[in-house]
Amino acid sequence: MKLLTIAGLPGSGKTTAIDAIKDLGIVVTMGDIIRNEVKKRNLEPTGNNIGKIAKELRNKEGPEIIAKKCTEYIMNMDEDIIFVDGVRSLSEVNVFREFWKFPIIAIIVDENKRFKRLFKRSRSDDPLSLKDLKERDKREIQFGLDAVIQNADYTILNNSTIEELKKKTRKLVMSILNNY
C-alpha cells in the first residue's frame, strides 16, 4: 500500500489538489472523523462546534487520536494507493509512520486568497471574516499544522488558478508514485 498525505491551512487548496488525483486511489479525509463526531452528537457543523470537538477529542484521547482512527479505517481497506487529506500535527504523522513510509505534500497560499476562497466556498464551518480565519488558523497551528508544513517533503505554491494547482499536483504525485 502506498500512502501520501496532503497538508495545508484552511482554504489552501487541499480539496482541489485531491480532486486532481482522486482517480489514482482512495481519499481519507481526516476532518471527516471530526465532522462525523459532531453529527453523532447532533450538533450543527459550524466552525465553532467542529473546532470544539477537535480540541476535545485531542485533549481526552491524545493529539494523535484522529490519525489513530484513520489508521484503523485504512487498515481495513484493500487499496493500493491512499491519499490522506488534512494531517494537522507531527503526532499524527508519527502514527501513520508506524505503518507506512510516506511523503507529505504541503499546499501553500497567501492568507487573503485563502479567505476569499473559503468565503466563496461557504461551507458551514468556513470563516465569515478575516478575523474568523485568523482564529481558525491559530487553532490549526496549535494542533501543530505549522510543523507539518515546515517538515513537508514537497511544497506546492497555490497562488494561481484551480487548473494550475491541479496540473502541479498531478505532475508531482505521478512522479512520487513512479518512484515510491
LOLO-878699 format. One line per field, with one value per atom (N, C-alpha, C, O): residue in three letters; atom name; z, y negated, x negated. Coordinates in steps of 0.2 Angstrom, whole numbers. Each point is the difference from the previous one (the first is absolute). Layout:
<atoms>
r: ALA_...
a: CA_...
pz: Z_...
py: Y_...
px: X_...
</atoms>
This chain:
<atoms>
r: MET_MET_MET_MET_LYS_LYS_LYS_LYS_LEU_LEU_LEU_LEU_LEU_LEU_LEU_LEU_THR_THR_THR_THR_ILE_ILE_ILE_ILE_ALA_ALA_ALA_ALA_GLY_GLY_GLY_GLY_LEU_LEU_LEU_LEU_PRO_PRO_PRO_PRO_GLY_GLY_GLY_GLY_SER_SER_SER_SER_GLY_GLY_GLY_GLY_LYS_LYS_LYS_LYS_THR_THR_THR_THR_THR_THR_THR_THR_ALA_ALA_ALA_ALA_ILE_ILE_ILE_ILE_ASP_ASP_ASP_ASP_ALA_ALA_ALA_ALA_ILE_ILE_ILE_ILE_LYS_LYS_LYS_LYS_ASP_ASP_ASP_ASP_LEU_LEU_LEU_LEU_GLY_GLY_GLY_GLY_ILE_ILE_ILE_ILE_VAL_VAL_VAL_VAL_VAL_VAL_VAL_VAL_THR_THR_THR_THR_MET_MET_MET_MET_GLY_GLY_GLY_GLY_ASP_ASP_ASP_ASP_ILE_ILE_ILE_ILE_ILE_ILE_ILE_ILE_ARG_ARG_ARG_ARG_ASN_ASN_ASN_ASN_GLU_GLU_GLU_GLU_VAL_VAL_VAL_VAL_LYS_LYS_LYS_LYS_LYS_LYS_LYS_LYS_ARG_ARG_ARG_ARG_ASN_ASN_ASN_ASN_LEU_LEU_LEU_LEU_GLU_GLU_GLU_GLU_PRO_PRO_PRO_PRO_THR_THR_THR_THR_GLY_GLY_GLY_GLY_ASN_ASN_ASN_ASN_ASN_ASN_ASN_ASN_ILE_ILE_ILE_ILE_GLY_GLY_GLY_GLY_LYS_LYS_LYS_LYS_ILE_ILE_ILE_ILE_ALA_ALA_ALA_ALA_LYS_LYS_LYS_LYS_GLU_GLU_GLU_GLU_LEU_LEU_LEU_LEU_ARG_ARG_ARG_ARG_ASN_ASN_ASN_ASN_LYS_LYS_LYS_LYS_GLU_GLU_GLU_GLU_GLY_GLY_GLY_GLY_PRO_PRO_PRO_PRO_GLU_GLU_GLU_GLU_ILE_ILE_ILE_ILE_ILE_ILE_ILE_ILE_ALA_ALA_ALA_ALA_LYS_LYS_LYS_LYS_LYS_LYS_LYS_LYS_CYS_CYS_CYS_CYS_THR_THR_THR_THR_GLU_GLU_GLU_GLU_TYR_TYR_TYR_TYR_ILE_ILE_ILE_ILE_MET_MET_MET_MET_ASN_ASN_ASN_ASN_MET_MET_MET_MET_ASP_ASP_ASP_ASP_GLU_GLU_GLU_GLU_ASP_ASP_ASP_ASP_ILE_ILE_ILE_ILE_ILE_ILE_ILE_ILE_PHE_PHE_PHE_PHE_VAL_VAL_VAL_VAL_ASP_ASP_ASP_ASP_GLY_GLY_GLY_GLY_VAL_VAL_VAL_VAL_ARG_ARG_ARG_ARG_SER_SER_SER_SER_LEU_LEU_LEU_LEU_SER_SER_SER_SER_GLU_GLU_GLU_GLU_VAL_VAL_VAL_VAL_ASN_ASN_ASN_ASN_VAL_VAL_VAL_VAL_PHE_PHE_PHE_PHE_ARG_ARG_ARG_ARG_GLU_GLU_GLU_GLU_PHE_PHE_PHE_PHE_TRP_TRP_TRP_TRP_LYS_LYS_LYS_LYS_PHE_PHE_PHE_PHE_PRO_PRO_PRO_PRO_ILE_ILE_ILE_ILE_ILE_ILE_ILE_ILE_ALA_ALA_ALA_ALA_ILE_ILE_ILE_ILE_ILE_ILE_ILE_ILE_VAL_VAL_VAL_VAL_ASP_ASP_ASP_ASP_GLU_GLU_GLU_GLU_ASN_ASN_ASN_ASN_LYS_LYS_LYS_LYS_ARG_ARG_ARG_ARG_PHE_PHE_PHE_PHE_LYS_LYS_LYS_LYS_ARG_ARG_ARG_ARG_LEU_LEU_LEU_LEU_PHE_PHE_PHE_PHE_LYS_LYS_LYS_LYS_ARG_ARG_ARG_ARG_SER_SER_SER_SER_ARG_ARG_ARG_ARG_SER_SER_SER_SER_ASP_ASP_ASP_ASP_ASP_ASP_ASP_ASP_PRO_PRO_PRO_PRO_LEU_LEU_LEU_LEU_SER_SER_SER_SER_LEU_LEU_LEU_LEU_LYS_LYS_LYS_LYS_ASP_ASP_ASP_ASP_LEU_LEU_LEU_LEU_LYS_LYS_LYS_LYS_GLU_GLU_GLU_GLU_ARG_ARG_ARG_ARG_ASP_ASP_ASP_ASP_LYS_LYS_LYS_LYS_ARG_ARG_ARG_ARG_GLU_GLU_GLU_GLU_ILE_ILE_ILE_ILE_GLN_GLN_GLN_GLN_PHE_PHE_PHE_PHE_GLY_GLY_GLY_GLY_LEU_LEU_LEU_LEU_ASP_ASP_ASP_ASP_ALA_ALA_ALA_ALA_VAL_VAL_VAL_VAL_ILE_ILE_ILE_ILE_GLN_GLN_GLN_GLN_ASN_ASN_ASN_ASN_ALA_ALA_ALA_ALA_ASP_ASP_ASP_ASP_TYR_TYR_TYR_TYR_THR_THR_THR_THR_ILE_ILE_ILE_ILE_LEU_LEU_LEU_LEU_ASN_ASN_ASN_ASN_ASN_ASN_ASN_ASN_SER_SER_SER_SER_THR_THR_THR_THR_ILE_ILE_ILE_ILE_GLU_GLU_GLU_GLU_GLU_GLU_GLU_GLU_LEU_LEU_LEU_LEU_LYS_LYS_LYS_LYS_LYS_LYS_LYS_LYS_LYS_LYS_LYS_LYS_THR_THR_THR_THR_ARG_ARG_ARG_ARG_LYS_LYS_LYS_LYS_LEU_LEU_LEU_LEU_VAL_VAL_VAL_VAL_MET_MET_MET_MET_SER_SER_SER_SER_ILE_ILE_ILE_ILE_LEU_LEU_LEU_LEU_ASN_ASN_ASN_ASN_ASN_ASN_ASN_ASN_TYR_TYR_TYR_TYR
a: N_CA_C_O_N_CA_C_O_N_CA_C_O_N_CA_C_O_N_CA_C_O_N_CA_C_O_N_CA_C_O_N_CA_C_O_N_CA_C_O_N_CA_C_O_N_CA_C_O_N_CA_C_O_N_CA_C_O_N_CA_C_O_N_CA_C_O_N_CA_C_O_N_CA_C_O_N_CA_C_O_N_CA_C_O_N_CA_C_O_N_CA_C_O_N_CA_C_O_N_CA_C_O_N_CA_C_O_N_CA_C_O_N_CA_C_O_N_CA_C_O_N_CA_C_O_N_CA_C_O_N_CA_C_O_N_CA_C_O_N_CA_C_O_N_CA_C_O_N_CA_C_O_N_CA_C_O_N_CA_C_O_N_CA_C_O_N_CA_C_O_N_CA_C_O_N_CA_C_O_N_CA_C_O_N_CA_C_O_N_CA_C_O_N_CA_C_O_N_CA_C_O_N_CA_C_O_N_CA_C_O_N_CA_C_O_N_CA_C_O_N_CA_C_O_N_CA_C_O_N_CA_C_O_N_CA_C_O_N_CA_C_O_N_CA_C_O_N_CA_C_O_N_CA_C_O_N_CA_C_O_N_CA_C_O_N_CA_C_O_N_CA_C_O_N_CA_C_O_N_CA_C_O_N_CA_C_O_N_CA_C_O_N_CA_C_O_N_CA_C_O_N_CA_C_O_N_CA_C_O_N_CA_C_O_N_CA_C_O_N_CA_C_O_N_CA_C_O_N_CA_C_O_N_CA_C_O_N_CA_C_O_N_CA_C_O_N_CA_C_O_N_CA_C_O_N_CA_C_O_N_CA_C_O_N_CA_C_O_N_CA_C_O_N_CA_C_O_N_CA_C_O_N_CA_C_O_N_CA_C_O_N_CA_C_O_N_CA_C_O_N_CA_C_O_N_CA_C_O_N_CA_C_O_N_CA_C_O_N_CA_C_O_N_CA_C_O_N_CA_C_O_N_CA_C_O_N_CA_C_O_N_CA_C_O_N_CA_C_O_N_CA_C_O_N_CA_C_O_N_CA_C_O_N_CA_C_O_N_CA_C_O_N_CA_C_O_N_CA_C_O_N_CA_C_O_N_CA_C_O_N_CA_C_O_N_CA_C_O_N_CA_C_O_N_CA_C_O_N_CA_C_O_N_CA_C_O_N_CA_C_O_N_CA_C_O_N_CA_C_O_N_CA_C_O_N_CA_C_O_N_CA_C_O_N_CA_C_O_N_CA_C_O_N_CA_C_O_N_CA_C_O_N_CA_C_O_N_CA_C_O_N_CA_C_O_N_CA_C_O_N_CA_C_O_N_CA_C_O_N_CA_C_O_N_CA_C_O_N_CA_C_O_N_CA_C_O_N_CA_C_O_N_CA_C_O_N_CA_C_O_N_CA_C_O_N_CA_C_O_N_CA_C_O_N_CA_C_O_N_CA_C_O_N_CA_C_O_N_CA_C_O_N_CA_C_O_N_CA_C_O_N_CA_C_O_N_CA_C_O_N_CA_C_O_N_CA_C_O_N_CA_C_O_N_CA_C_O_N_CA_C_O_N_CA_C_O_N_CA_C_O_N_CA_C_O_N_CA_C_O_N_CA_C_O_N_CA_C_O_N_CA_C_O_N_CA_C_O_N_CA_C_O_N_CA_C_O_N_CA_C_O_N_CA_C_O_N_CA_C_O_N_CA_C_O_N_CA_C_O_N_CA_C_O_N_CA_C_O_N_CA_C_O_N_CA_C_O_N_CA_C_O_N_CA_C_O_N_CA_C_O_N_CA_C_O_N_CA_C_O_N_CA_C_O_N_CA_C_O
pz: 0_0_0_4_-8_-1_4_-2_6_4_-2_1_-2_-1_4_0_3_4_-3_-3_4_-3_7_4_-4_6_-2_-5_9_-2_4_3_-2_4_-3_-6_9_-3_-6_1_-6_-6_-5_-5_7_-4_-7_-4_4_-6_0_-5_11_1_-4_-3_4_-4_-7_-4_1_-7_-2_-5_9_-2_0_-4_9_1_-6_-3_0_-6_-6_-4_4_-6_0_-5_11_0_3_0_2_3_-4_2_-9_-4_1_-3_6_1_6_0_4_7_4_-3_9_5_4_2_-1_5_6_1_5_7_2_1_1_2_8_3_0_7_4_5_-8_2_1_4_-9_0_7_2_1_7_5_4_-4_4_-2_5_-11_-2_1_2_-2_2_7_2_2_7_2_4_-7_1_-2_4_-10_-2_5_2_1_4_7_3_-1_6_-2_4_-10_-2_1_2_-4_0_-7_-5_4_-6_-2_4_-11_-2_-1_-6_11_-1_2_3_-5_2_7_2_2_7_3_4_-6_2_-2_4_-10_-3_4_2_-1_3_8_2_1_7_0_5_-9_0_-2_3_-7_-2_6_1_2_6_6_3_-2_5_-1_4_-10_-2_1_3_-5_1_8_2_1_7_4_5_-6_3_-2_4_-10_-3_-3_-2_3_-3_-7_-4_3_-6_-7_-5_6_-6_-1_-4_8_-1_-6_-3_-1_-7_-4_-4_4_-4_2_-5_11_2_-3_-2_2_-2_-8_-3_0_-8_-1_-5_9_-1_0_-4_9_1_-6_-3_0_-6_-6_-4_3_-5_0_-5_11_0_-2_-2_2_-2_-8_-2_-1_-7_-4_2_-8_-5_-6_-5_6_-5_-1_5_-11_-1_2_2_-3_1_4_-1_6_5_0_1_-1_1_6_1_4_6_0_-1_2_-1_7_4_-2_6_6_5_-6_6_3_-3_10_3_6_3_-2_5_-1_-4_6_0_4_-2_7_4_-5_0_-4_-5_-5_-2_-1_-5_3_-3_10_3_0_0_1_1_-7_0_-5_-7_-2_-3_6_-2_4_-1_6_3_-5_1_-6_-5_-7_-4_2_-7_0_4_-9_-1_-6_-5_6_-5_0_5_-11_0_2_0_2_2_-5_-2_-1_-5_3_3_-2_3_-6_-5_6_-5_4_5_-8_2_-4_-6_9_-3_5_6_-9_5_3_-3_9_4_-3_0_-4_-3_-6_0_-3_-5_3_-2_8_3_3_-1_4_2_-5_1_-7_-5_-3_-1_1_-2_5_-2_8_5_1_0_-1_0_-6_1_-6_-6_0_-2_5_1_4_-1_7_4_3_1_1_4_7_3_1_6_5_5_-5_5_-3_3_-9_-3_4_2_-2_4_-4_-7_10_-3_0_-3_6_0_1_1_-3_0_8_1_3_8_1_4_-6_1_-3_3_-9_-3_4_1_2_4_6_2_1_6_-2_4_-10_-2_-1_2_-6_-1_7_0_5_6_3_3_-3_2_-3_3_-10_-4_2_0_1_2_7_1_3_7_0_4_-9_-1_-2_1_-5_-2_-8_-3_0_-8_-2_-6_9_-3_0_-5_10_0_-6_-3_2_-6_-6_-5_4_-7_0_-6_11_0_-1_-3_5_-1_-6_-1_-4_-6_-4_-1_-3_-4_-7_-4_3_-7_2_5_-9_1_-6_-5_4_-6_2_5_-8_0_-4_-6_10_-4_0_3_-6_-1_-7_-2_-2_-6_-1_4_-10_-1_2_2_-1_1_-4_2_-9_-5_1_-1_3_1_6_0_6_5_-1_2_-6_-2_-4_1_-6_-4_4_-1_5_5_4_1_2_5_-4_2_-7_-4_-2_0_-3_-2_6_-1_6_6_3_1_-1_3_-5_3_-9_-5_1_0_1_1_6_0_5_7_-1_3_-6_0_-4_1_-7_-4_3_-2_8_3_7_4_-2_7_2_6
py: 6_-6_-6_-1_-4_-6_-6_0_-4_-5_-6_-1_-5_-6_-5_1_-6_-5_-7_-2_-1_-7_-4_1_-7_-4_-7_-2_-3_-7_-3_3_-10_-3_0_1_-3_0_-5_-5_8_-4_0_-4_8_0_4_-2_6_4_7_3_0_7_4_5_-7_3_0_5_-11_0_4_3_-3_4_8_3_-1_7_1_6_-11_2_1_4_-6_1_7_3_0_7_6_5_-7_5_6_5_-6_6_5_6_-8_5_4_5_-7_4_-2_-3_5_-2_-6_0_-4_-6_1_2_-3_0_-7_-2_-1_-7_0_2_-4_0_-4_2_-8_-4_3_-1_7_3_4_1_1_3_-4_2_-9_-5_-1_-1_-1_-1_5_-1_7_6_0_2_-4_0_-6_1_-6_-6_2_-1_5_2_5_0_5_5_-3_2_-8_-4_-5_-4_5_-4_-8_-4_2_-7_-3_4_-10_-3_0_-1_2_0_-6_-2_-3_-6_0_5_-10_-1_1_4_-7_0_7_3_1_6_5_4_-4_4_-1_5_-11_-2_3_2_-3_2_8_2_1_8_2_5_-8_1_0_4_-10_-1_5_3_-2_5_7_3_-1_7_0_5_-10_0_0_3_-7_-1_6_2_2_6_6_4_-4_7_-1_5_-11_-1_-4_1_-4_-4_4_-2_9_4_4_4_-6_5_0_5_-11_0_5_3_-4_5_7_4_-3_7_3_6_-10_2_1_4_-9_1_6_4_-2_6_6_5_-5_6_1_6_-12_0_3_4_-7_2_7_3_0_7_5_5_-8_5_-1_3_-7_-1_5_2_-1_4_-4_1_-6_-5_0_0_-2_-1_-7_0_-5_-7_-3_0_-3_-4_-7_-1_-4_-7_-2_0_-3_-2_-8_-3_0_-7_-3_2_-6_-4_2_-1_3_2_-7_-5_5_-7_0_-5_11_-1_6_5_-6_5_6_5_-6_6_4_7_-10_4_3_6_-9_2_6_5_-5_6_6_5_-6_6_3_6_-10_3_4_5_-9_3_6_4_-2_7_5_6_-7_5_-1_5_-12_-1_-5_-5_5_-5_-4_3_-9_-4_-8_-2_-1_-7_-4_2_-8_-5_-6_-2_0_-5_-6_1_-7_-5_-5_-1_-2_-5_-6_-1_-4_-7_-5_0_-5_-5_-6_1_-7_-6_-1_3_-6_0_-4_3_-8_-3_4_0_4_4_6_2_1_5_-3_4_-10_-2_-1_2_-5_0_6_1_4_7_3_3_-4_3_-3_3_-10_-4_2_1_0_2_7_1_3_7_1_4_-8_0_6_2_2_6_-2_-5_9_-2_-2_-4_7_-2_-5_-1_-2_-5_-6_-2_-2_-6_-6_0_-4_-6_-6_-5_5_-6_2_5_-10_1_2_4_-7_1_7_4_-1_7_4_5_-6_4_0_5_-11_0_4_3_-3_4_8_4_-3_7_3_5_-10_2_1_4_-8_0_7_3_-1_7_5_5_-5_5_0_5_-11_0_2_4_-5_3_8_3_0_7_2_6_-10_1_0_3_-6_0_-3_2_-8_-3_4_0_5_4_5_2_0_5_-3_3_-9_-4_-1_1_-3_-2_6_0_6_7_4_5_-9_4_2_-4_9_3_-4_-1_-1_-4_-6_1_-6_-6_-2_-1_-1_-3_-7_0_-5_-6_-1_1_-3_-1_-7_-1_-3_-7_-2_-5_11_-2_3_-1_5_2_8_3_-2_7_5_5_-6_4_1_6_-11_0_4_4_-5_5_7_4_-2_6_3_6_-10_2_2_5_-10_1_6_4_-3_5_7_5_-4_6_2_5_-10_1_2_5_-8_2_7_4_-3_7_5_6_-7_5_2_6_-11_1_4_4_-6_3_7_5_-3_7_4_6_-9_4_1_5_-8_1_2_0_2_2_6_2
px: -4_4_-4_-5_6_-3_4_6_-9_4_-4_-6_10_-2_4_6_-8_4_-1_-5_11_1_1_4_-8_1_1_-3_6_0_5_5_-5_4_7_1_5_6_0_-2_5_1_-6_-1_-4_-7_1_-4_9_1_0_-1_1_-1_5_-2_8_6_-1_1_-3_-1_-6_0_-5_-6_2_-2_6_2_5_-1_5_4_-4_2_-8_-4_-3_-2_2_-3_4_-2_8_5_1_2_-3_1_-5_0_-6_-6_1_-4_8_1_6_4_-4_5_-2_-6_11_-2_3_6_-10_2_0_-6_11_0_0_5_-10_0_5_3_-1_5_7_4_-3_6_1_6_-11_0_4_4_-7_3_7_5_-4_7_5_6_-8_4_2_5_-10_1_5_4_-5_5_7_5_-4_6_3_6_-10_2_3_4_-7_2_6_2_1_5_-1_4_-10_-2_0_-1_2_-1_-7_-5_3_-7_-3_-2_2_-3_-7_-2_-2_-7_-1_-5_9_-1_1_-4_9_2_-6_-2_0_-5_-6_-4_2_-6_0_-5_11_1_-1_-3_6_0_-7_-3_-1_-7_-4_-4_5_-4_1_-4_11_2_-3_-2_3_-3_-7_-3_-1_-7_-2_-5_9_-2_2_-4_9_2_-4_-2_1_-3_-7_-3_0_-7_0_5_-10_-1_1_1_-3_0_7_0_5_6_3_2_-2_3_-4_3_-9_-4_1_0_0_2_6_1_4_7_-1_3_-6_-1_-4_1_-6_-5_5_-1_5_4_5_1_1_4_-4_3_-9_-4_-2_0_-2_-2_6_-2_8_5_2_4_-8_1_-5_-5_7_-4_-1_2_-6_-2_-7_-4_1_-7_-2_-6_10_-2_5_6_-9_5_-3_-6_10_-1_3_6_-10_3_0_-5_11_1_1_4_-9_1_-4_3_-9_-4_-2_-1_2_0_-6_-1_-3_-5_-5_1_-7_-5_2_-3_7_2_4_0_4_4_-4_1_-6_-5_-3_-1_-1_-4_5_-3_9_5_0_-1_1_0_-7_0_-5_-7_-1_-5_9_-1_2_-3_7_2_-3_-1_0_-2_-5_-1_-3_-5_3_2_-1_4_-2_-3_4_-2_6_6_-8_5_0_-6_12_0_4_5_-9_4_2_-4_10_3_-1_3_-6_-1_4_-1_4_3_1_0_0_0_7_5_-5_6_6_5_-6_6_3_6_-10_3_3_6_-8_3_7_5_-5_6_5_6_-7_4_3_6_-10_2_5_5_-7_4_7_5_-5_6_5_6_-9_3_3_5_-9_2_6_5_-4_5_2_6_-10_1_2_-2_6_3_-6_1_-7_-5_-5_-5_6_-4_0_6_-11_0_4_0_3_4_-4_2_-8_-4_-7_-2_-3_-7_-2_-4_8_-2_2_-4_10_2_-6_-2_0_-6_-6_-3_1_-6_1_-4_10_2_-1_-2_5_0_-7_-2_-2_-7_-4_-4_5_-3_2_-5_11_2_-4_-3_3_-4_-7_-3_0_-7_-1_-6_10_0_0_-4_7_0_-7_-2_-2_-6_-1_-5_10_0_-6_-3_1_-6_-6_-4_3_-6_1_-5_11_1_-2_-4_6_-1_-8_-2_-1_-7_-4_-6_8_-3_2_-2_6_3_-6_-5_6_-5_1_-5_11_1_5_4_-5_4_3_-4_10_4_2_4_-6_2_7_0_5_7_2_5_-8_2_2_1_1_2_7_5_-3_6_1_-4_11_2_-4_-2_3_-3_-8_-2_-1_-7_-2_-5_9_-1_1_-4_9_1_-5_-2_-1_-5_-7_-3_2_-6_0_-4_10_1_0_-4_7_0_-7_-2_-2_-7_-4_-4_4_-4_2_-4_11_2_-2_-2_3_-2_-8_-2_-2_-7_-1_-4_7_-1_2_-3_9_2_-4_-1_-2_-5_-6_-4_2_-6_1_-5_11_2_-4_0
</atoms>
